[in-house]
Structures are given as structure tokens and as C-alpha cells.
Amino acid sequence: MSGQVRLLYITYLAFFLGVFAVKLIGGIMPVYMANILLIALFSLSIFSSKNILAEKSTSYSVIFLLLLAVFLSFALVYDKQVYSLLLYTKITLLFIFFRVYPVSHSDLMLFLNRTYILYVIVSAVFFYFLPGSLFALKLTENNYVNLFFVRFLMFHTVEGSASSIDAYSGVILLVNLLLVPKGFSGRKFTIFLSVLMIILSLRLTPLVAVLVAIVVKMVVHNRFSAIASLLVGLSLFMGLLFLIKLNPTVYGFKLSLLLQLATHNRSMIWDQQLTVMHENYEFFDYIFGNFSSELFSIQAVRLDGILSSEEIDNPHNNFLVLFFRSPLIFIIYLGVFFRFIFTKFSKPWFIICAFIFTACFSNSGLIDLKNPIYIILFTYYFATHTDPLKSEKEYSQNTLRTSGL
């Protein structure tokens, strides 16, 4: 195992240790400290390499990283929060890391499967044998699902939530179906385990995202249709937010109530938090961010319209979480994401990206400082996958040279 692959395992181990430290110590500081350590390790590894400025694209990435660090440092002074600085620095460093140290496809697949199996085993041990040590939310009513008049408890992970395993399992399932070759060590077992975890999570997020992935597989055939499908998804979400504001009546039912039922109360949270942002953010807040748990905490509304005593600061939407924290940087990185999807289109990889993209609409913990798997997948794909446009150009030039033209 190379030193670069070991660094990926260290990244995952830091995530695990951060989870336990949060449970033991409390607060978010252990997660911040784990990410600061990782950023230091990746920076040391990258800037000690002789290949860092070998390619023009890598040089541009380093310059971008430096500019990002300067901007986020100003944002840190303005917003007094370190979250965005750590997250976007980590994303950029991982991209540069994969450009400087090309990790083999087989090593990455083995890393993904091994760490997922470890995650499930540790989660199962705590869930079934030591439930009181991590799962403060385990016995609350909203973690039970009634199916066929039988009451089931949703499987909770080592992170203390039932929402952590659903999208994770869906991604690992698609990775093994689309990217891992048949006969690869542990492939069949990982597929079986990921399907089992999707069932035990008893959540709709992975099922909806898998359905979207199937539709994408059928309708997306090139980079243009790939971008179009992502834009359709974003447009539908923005249209949904607009309809929530209008709140028209459909066949005698208020649309807001129907949307609350369809989104499991998330539409209510989105509407209230966007109102908070509109009423409280000033010009520089939209550039640097001004997120705080106190500001965005809203009183939950039950499906019957009654206010509950519970306050929520989590929109359960990864796009909104990142937008609230650092609007300008989020928009820039979303634009970079679309650019790479277009220039480095690969249908198997895009299906996985579309799955994560869809899951982000109902899960706020994917592109985050905790589980690094999603960021690793994106950055590896964008950093190492051959650019089809560039490859076609190089092929044409080589053909002309060979023919003597």
C-alpha cells in the first residue's frame, strides 16, 4: 500500500475518531480539529512533491487554493466561523492531491469497500449491543416506521442517526455496480451489505435517488444531456420553493400541506429559513456568509399545523446548508462542479454524481466535514478522469502527425 493510499485511510480514521470525540466531549470542535490535522497532512504531502507544478492545470489549482485561502480568511474574520474555510480548503486540497498523486482505480475501490464494511460493522455493534452509548435519538417516536401494522426501528449508525447510512449505502451500491469490475475482491458481499442497509434504514432518500439514477442511465447519453438533467433538478427545486411561497390551493388542499407531506416537513423548514436569510442578511453576508445556529433556528410545525416545542436549525438540504454558510463560494464551487461534469463526462461516474446530487436535496450531511467519502469520490473523478474533449483533440493532432499532414 502506497503512502498516498494510506493517507486516504487516515482521512477516514480521522472521521471515525471525530465521531467518537463528539459523542464523548460534545460540540463540533473535535470535527474541526480532525479536519485541521488532515489539511496539514495533505498540504505537507502535496507541497513536498516535485510534481506539484509539473502540469499547468495543477499549477492553476494551487493558485486557486491560495486565492481561496485569502478570501476565506477575510470571511473568517467577518463571519467568525471556521466551517467554510475548512470545508472548501479540504475539497481543493483533495483535488490537487489526486492530481499530484494518481491513486489507482483498484486502490480507490478497495478503500471504498473496506471503509464501508468497517462503518457498517462498528455501527451494528453499537446499535444492537451498546445502544445507550451513542444513540440519544434512538427511542424517539420519529425514528420508528410502521409497515404492515408492524413497528420497526430505523437502523442507526455510529454517527447516531438513521440518515447517515441511507445515501452512503446507495453510493456504495452504485459504485460496485458501475465502477467495480466483476470478480473484484469483496464486490458481491459489499453489494449485498449495501442493499441490506438500504432496507434496514427504512428511508425514502436512497430509493428516490436510485430511481433518479435509473432514469439518468436511460436518458443521459452525453455531456449536454448530463448538464441539462442537473439543471432540470435545480429548476424543479427552485420552482418548489417558489410554490411554497405562493401556497395556492389544489383541489381544495393547500399546496403547502401537500408539500409538507411529500417532503416530510422539509418544505416548511426551507421556507422559514430562506425567510430568515432574506430578512437578516446584508450585502456582505451574501459574499462572506453569516450563518449561526441561533439565527437559523426555527420552530418546527407539525403536519397538523400545530407549532411544536422543538427548534430546528438543520434544513436537511445540503445545498441550502452550504448556501447559508457561504453563498458566494458555494455558487462558485457549484459552477466548477458543472464545468467538470461537462468537460469530463463519463456515464458511470455521472450516474453516481447524479445520485449524490439528488440525495443532497433531502440530506445535509453529504458534502460536509464528517464522512469524507462523497468529497473523495467527486475530487478523484474530476482530478483523474480523462477529459474527453482534450483526448479527442490530442488524438486528432497525433493522427495528423502520423499521416504527415
C-alpha positions in Angstrom: 0.0 0.0 0.0 1.5 3.4 -1.1 1.8 6.3 1.3 -0.9 8.2 -0.7 -3.4 5.4 -0.2 -2.6 5.3 3.5 -3.4 9.0 3.7 -6.9 8.2 2.5 -7.3 5.6 5.2 -6.0 8.2 7.7 -8.7 10.6 6.5 -11.4 8.0 7.2 -9.9 7.1 10.6 -9.9 10.8 11.5 -13.6 11.0 10.6 -14.3 8.0 12.9 -12.3 9.4 15.8 -14.1 12.7 15.3 -17.4 11.0 15.6 -16.5 9.3 18.9 -14.9 12.5 20.2 -18.1 14.5 19.5 -20.1 11.9 21.5 -17.6 11.9 24.4 -16.7 15.6 24.5 -19.6 17.3 22.8 -19.7 20.2 20.4 -18.3 20.4 16.9 -14.7 21.2 17.9 -13.4 17.6 17.6 -14.5 17.5 14.0 -12.8 20.9 13.3 -9.6 19.6 14.9 -9.6 16.4 12.9 -10.0 18.4 9.7 -7.3 20.8 10.6 -4.9 17.9 11.1 -6.0 16.4 7.8 -5.5 19.7 5.9 -2.0 19.9 7.4 -1.1 16.3 6.4 -2.4 16.8 2.8 -0.6 20.2 2.5 2.6 18.6 3.6 2.2 15.7 1.2 1.3 17.9 -1.7 3.8 20.7 -1.3 6.7 18.3 -0.7 6.1 16.7 -4.1 8.3 17.6 -7.1 5.3 17.1 -9.4 3.2 19.9 -7.9 3.9 22.3 -10.7 4.6 19.8 -13.4 1.2 20.3 -15.1 -0.4 23.6 -15.9 -3.8 22.5 -14.6 -2.2 21.6 -11.2 -0.5 25.0 -11.1 -3.8 26.7 -11.7 -5.4 24.6 -8.9 -2.6 25.7 -6.5 -3.1 29.4 -7.4 -6.9 28.9 -6.9 -6.2 27.4 -3.5 -4.1 30.3 -2.4 -6.8 32.8 -3.6 -9.4 30.7 -1.9 -7.4 30.8 1.4 -7.1 34.6 1.2 -10.8 35.1 0.5 -11.9 32.6 3.2 -9.5 34.2 5.7 -11.4 37.5 5.2 -14.6 35.6 5.5 -13.4 34.1 8.8 -12.7 37.5 10.2 -16.1 38.8 9.0 -18.2 35.7 9.9 -16.0 34.4 12.8 -16.7 30.8 11.7 -14.2 28.2 10.5 -16.5 25.7 8.8 -16.4 27.1 5.3 -12.6 27.7 5.5 -12.0 24.0 6.4 -14.6 22.5 4.0 -13.5 24.3 0.8 -9.8 24.1 1.6 -10.2 20.3 2.2 -12.1 19.9 -1.1 -9.5 21.8 -3.1 -6.6 20.0 -1.4 -8.1 16.6 -2.2 -8.4 17.6 -5.8 -4.8 18.7 -6.0 -3.7 15.6 -4.1 -5.3 13.3 -6.7 -3.7 15.4 -9.5 -0.2 15.1 -7.9 -0.5 11.5 -6.8 -2.7 9.4 -9.1 -4.2 6.8 -6.9 -5.1 3.7 -8.9 -8.7 2.8 -9.6 -8.5 -0.6 -7.9 -6.9 1.0 -4.8 -9.7 3.5 -4.6 -12.4 0.8 -5.0 -10.8 -1.3 -2.3 -10.6 1.7 0.0 -14.3 2.5 -0.5 -15.5 -1.1 0.1 -13.2 -1.7 3.1 -14.2 1.5 4.9 -17.9 1.0 4.2 -17.8 -2.5 5.7 -15.9 -1.2 8.7 -18.6 1.6 9.1 -21.4 -0.9 9.0 -19.8 -3.4 11.4 -19.0 -0.7 14.0 -22.5 0.8 13.6 -24.1 -2.6 14.0 -22.1 -3.4 17.2 -23.2 -0.1 18.8 -26.8 -0.3 17.5 -27.5 -3.8 18.7 -25.2 -4.3 21.7 -24.3 -0.8 23.0 -27.3 1.4 22.0 -27.2 3.6 25.1 -23.7 4.8 24.4 -24.2 6.7 21.1 -27.9 6.8 20.3 -29.6 9.6 22.2 -32.2 9.9 19.5 -32.8 6.1 19.1 -36.0 5.8 21.1 -37.8 8.9 19.9 -41.0 8.4 18.0 -39.9 9.8 14.7 -37.3 7.0 14.4 -39.9 4.3 14.1 -41.7 3.3 10.9 -45.0 1.3 10.7 -45.1 -1.2 7.9 -47.9 -3.7 7.6 -49.1 -2.9 11.1 -45.6 -3.8 12.5 -43.4 -1.1 14.2 -39.8 -1.1 13.0 -36.9 1.0 14.4 -34.7 2.5 11.7 -31.1 1.4 11.8 -28.8 4.0 13.4 -25.1 4.4 12.5 -22.1 5.1 14.6 -22.9 8.8 13.9 -26.0 8.5 16.0 -28.5 9.0 13.1 -30.6 6.9 10.7 -30.0 9.4 7.9 -26.2 8.6 7.6 -26.5 5.1 6.2 -29.1 5.5 3.5 -27.2 7.7 1.0 -23.9 6.1 1.9 -25.2 2.7 1.1 -26.8 3.8 -2.1 -23.5 5.3 -3.3 -21.5 2.2 -2.4 -24.1 0.1 -4.2 -23.8 2.1 -7.4 -20.0 2.2 -7.2 -19.9 -1.6 -7.1 -22.4 -2.0 -9.8 -20.9 0.6 -12.2 -17.2 1.0 -11.4 -16.0 -2.2 -9.7 -15.2 -5.0 -12.2 -16.9 -8.4 -11.8 -14.7 -10.7 -9.8 -13.2 -7.9 -7.7 -12.5 -9.0 -4.2 -15.5 -8.4 -1.9 -17.7 -7.0 -4.6 -20.7 -9.3 -4.2 -20.6 -9.1 -0.4 -20.5 -5.3 -0.5 -23.4 -5.2 -2.9 -25.4 -7.5 -0.6 -24.5 -5.5 2.5 -25.4 -2.1 0.9 -28.8 -3.4 -0.2 -29.4 -4.8 3.3 -28.5 -1.4 4.9 -30.8 0.5 2.5 -33.7 -1.8 3.6 -32.8 -1.5 7.3 -32.6 2.3 7.1 -36.3 2.3 6.2 -35.9 5.7 4.5 -37.0 7.0 1.1 -33.9 9.1 0.3 -31.9 6.2 -1.2 -34.9 4.8 -3.0 -35.8 8.1 -4.7 -32.1 8.7 -5.5 -31.7 5.2 -7.0 -34.9 5.8 -9.1 -33.3 9.1 -10.4 -30.1 7.2 -11.2 -32.1 4.7 -13.2 -33.8 7.5 -15.1 -30.5 9.2 -15.7 -29.0 5.9 -17.0 -31.8 5.8 -19.6 -31.9 9.4 -20.8 -28.4 10.8 -20.3 -26.0 9.8 -23.1 -23.6 12.8 -23.4 -22.3 15.8 -21.6 -25.1 18.1 -22.9 -27.9 15.9 -21.6 -26.0 15.4 -18.3 -25.9 19.2 -17.7 -29.5 19.5 -18.8 -30.6 16.9 -16.3 -28.8 18.6 -13.4 -30.3 22.0 -14.4 -33.8 20.4 -14.5 -33.2 19.1 -11.0 -32.2 22.5 -9.7 -35.0 24.2 -11.5 -37.6 21.8 -10.0 -36.2 22.6 -6.6 -36.3 26.3 -7.1 -39.8 26.0 -8.6 -40.8 24.1 -5.5 -39.5 26.9 -3.2 -41.5 29.4 -5.3 -44.7 27.4 -5.0 -44.2 27.2 -1.2 -44.2 31.0 -1.1 -47.3 31.2 -3.3 -49.1 28.5 -1.4 -52.0 28.0 -3.9 -55.0 25.7 -3.3 -55.1 22.5 -5.3 -58.4 20.6 -5.4 -59.3 22.1 -2.1 -56.0 21.4 -0.4 -53.4 24.0 0.5 -50.2 23.2 -1.5 -48.0 23.9 1.5 -49.7 21.0 3.3 -49.2 18.6 0.3 -45.6 19.6 0.1 -45.0 19.1 3.8 -46.4 15.6 3.4 -44.3 14.9 0.3 -41.0 16.3 1.8 -41.6 15.0 5.4 -41.9 18.6 6.7 -38.7 19.8 5.0 -40.6 22.3 2.8 -41.7 24.1 5.9 -38.1 24.3 7.2 -36.8 25.6 3.8 -39.4 28.3 3.6 -38.8 29.6 7.1 -35.0 29.6 6.9 -35.0 31.3 3.5 -37.2 33.9 5.0 -34.7 34.3 7.9 -31.9 34.7 5.4 -33.9 37.3 3.3 -34.8 39.3 6.4 -31.4 39.2 8.2 -28.6 39.0 5.5 -27.0 42.2 4.3 -24.8 42.7 1.2 -21.6 41.4 2.7 -23.4 38.5 4.3 -24.2 37.2 0.8 -20.5 37.3 0.0 -18.9 36.0 3.2 -21.8 34.4 4.9 -23.4 35.0 8.3 -24.7 31.6 9.4 -25.4 30.9 13.1 -27.4 28.2 14.7 -29.3 30.8 16.8 -30.2 32.8 13.7 -31.5 29.9 11.6 -33.2 28.0 14.4 -36.9 27.9 13.6 -39.9 26.4 15.4 -41.0 23.1 13.9 -44.5 22.9 12.5 -46.3 19.5 12.7 -48.3 18.2 9.7 -51.5 19.2 11.6 -50.3 22.9 11.6 -49.5 23.0 15.3 -46.2 24.5 16.5 -44.1 22.1 18.4 -41.7 23.0 21.2 -38.8 21.7 19.1 -36.5 24.1 17.3 -34.6 23.2 14.1 -31.5 24.8 12.6 -30.9 22.0 10.1 -32.6 22.4 6.7 -32.0 18.7 5.8 -30.7 20.0 2.4 -27.0 20.1 1.6 -27.4 22.9 -1.0 -29.1 25.2 1.5 -26.6 24.4 4.3 -23.7 25.4 2.1 -25.6 28.4 0.6 -26.4 29.8 4.1 -22.9 29.4 5.3 -21.0 30.9 2.4 -23.3 32.0 -0.5 -20.7 33.3 -3.0 -18.2 30.4 -2.5 -21.0 27.8 -2.8 -22.1 29.3 -6.1 -18.5 29.3 -7.4 -18.0 25.7 -6.5 -21.3 24.7 -7.9 -20.3 26.3 -11.2 -16.9 24.4 -11.0 -18.9 21.2 -10.4 -21.0 21.8 -13.6 -17.9 22.6 -15.6 -16.2 19.3 -14.6 -19.3 17.3 -15.3 -19.4 18.8 -18.8 -15.7 18.5 -19.6 -15.0 15.1 -18.0 -18.3 13.4 -18.8 -18.3 9.7 -18.0 -21.7 8.0 -17.9 -21.0 5.5 -15.0 -19.4 8.3 -12.9 -22.2 10.7 -13.8 -24.8 8.3 -12.6 -23.1 8.2 -9.2 -22.8 12.0 -9.2 -26.5 12.4 -10.1 -27.3 10.1 -7.1 -25.4 12.2 -4.7 -26.7 15.4 -6.3 -30.3 14.1 -5.7 -29.7 12.9 -2.2 -28.3 16.4 -1.3 -31.9 17.8 -1.6 -33.0 15.8 1.5 -29.8 15.2 3.4 -27.5 17.9 4.8 -24.5 15.7 5.7 -23.0 14.6 2.4 -20.7 17.4 1.4 -19.6 18.0 4.9 -16.6 18.0 7.3 -17.6 14.5 8.6 -17.8 11.5 6.3 -15.2 12.2 3.5 -16.4 9.5 1.0 -18.6 11.8 -1.1 -15.9 14.5 -1.4 -13.2 11.9 -2.2 -15.4 10.4 -5.0 -16.0 13.8 -6.6 -12.4 15.0 -6.4 -11.0 11.7 -7.6 -13.3 11.7 -10.6 -12.7 15.3 -11.5 -8.9 15.1 -10.9 -8.0 11.8 -12.6 -10.7 11.0 -15.2 -9.5 11.7 -18.8 -11.0 14.8 -20.3 -12.9 13.6 -23.4 -12.6 16.9 -25.2 -8.9 17.0 -24.6 -8.4 13.4 -25.6 -10.3 13.9 -28.9 -8.1 16.9 -29.6 -4.8 15.1 -28.8 -6.0 12.1 -30.9 -6.6 14.3 -33.9 -3.2 16.0 -33.5 -1.4 12.7 -33.2 -3.3 11.3 -36.3 -2.3 14.4 -38.3 1.4 14.0 -37.2 1.4 10.3 -38.1 -0.1 10.9 -41.5 2.4 13.7 -42.2 -0.2 16.4 -42.7 
